[in-house]
Amino acid sequence: MITNIITHKAEETIKLGERLASILPDGITLALTGDLGAGKTTLVRGIAQGLGIEDVVQSPTFNIMKIYLKGNKPLIHIDAYRLENVNTDIGLDEYIGYETGITVIEWPNYIAKLLPPYLMAVDIRNLGGENRSFTFSGREEVVQKIAL
């Protein structure tokens, strides 16, 4: 199943993330794809807010991973952009599909061999200005809730 949602402002993208936080099951992995500046991190900020996380959420491009524990459930935020040619096991597999909480991966194509089979894909497109298109696919029971 696939559903598409369009937002027109960053605040709407944050609200979408907050809504996702309320319906995503523990242990889910979201694979976010889209060009630079598409809104991946903005969506993650919304998820964090929806989980009650008060920390400032920024893209972990140089850290690779940030873990937020001060909320209703853990949020693991991975940015694999700098891992394109890394052939070394750096332990990310221990955090992907973590039993509790939500794992979000930006640039998942760079660590495709580590992705679980039952992830949810979110393709984000910049439609110009602050307009963004979010296409959700994968976990049918979750995508159905998003479509409502």
JOURKA-V701214 format. One record per residue. RES is the residue in one letter. PHI is phi as a letter, one per 40 degrees, with the letter a starting at -180 (999 if undefined). Layout:
[[RES	PHI] [RES	PHI]]
This chain:
[[M	999] [I	b] [T	b] [N	b] [I	b] [I	b] [T	b] [H	b] [K	a] [A	d] [E	c] [E	c] [T	c] [I	c] [K	c] [L	c] [G	c] [E	c] [R	c] [L	d] [A	d] [S	c] [I	b] [L	c] [P	c] [D	d] [G	g] [I	c] [T	b] [L	b] [A	b] [L	c] [T	b] [G	i] [D	c] [L	d] [G	g] [A	c] [G	h] [K	c] [T	c] [T	c] [L	c] [V	c] [R	d] [G	c] [I	c] [A	d] [Q	c] [G	c] [L	c] [G	g] [I	c] [E	c] [D	c] [V	c] [V	c] [Q	b] [S	c] [P	c] [T	d] [F	c] [N	c] [I	g] [M	a] [K	b] [I	b] [Y	b] [L	b] [K	c] [G	a] [N	c] [K	a] [P	c] [L	b] [I	b] [H	b] [I	b] [D	b] [A	c] [Y	d] [R	c] [L	b] [E	d] [N	b] [V	c] [N	b] [T	c] [D	c] [I	b] [G	g] [L	c] [D	d] [E	c] [Y	b] [I	c] [G	g] [Y	d] [E	d] [T	b] [G	g] [I	b] [T	b] [V	b] [I	b] [E	c] [W	f] [P	c] [N	c] [Y	c] [I	b] [A	d] [K	c] [L	c] [L	c] [P	c] [P	c] [Y	b] [L	c] [M	b] [A	c] [V	b] [D	c] [I	b] [R	b] [N	c] [L	c] [G	h] [G	g] [E	c] [N	c] [R	b] [S	b] [F	b] [T	b] [F	b] [S	a] [G	h] [R	d] [E	d] [E	c] [V	c] [V	c] [Q	c] [K	c] [I	c] [A	c] [L	c]]
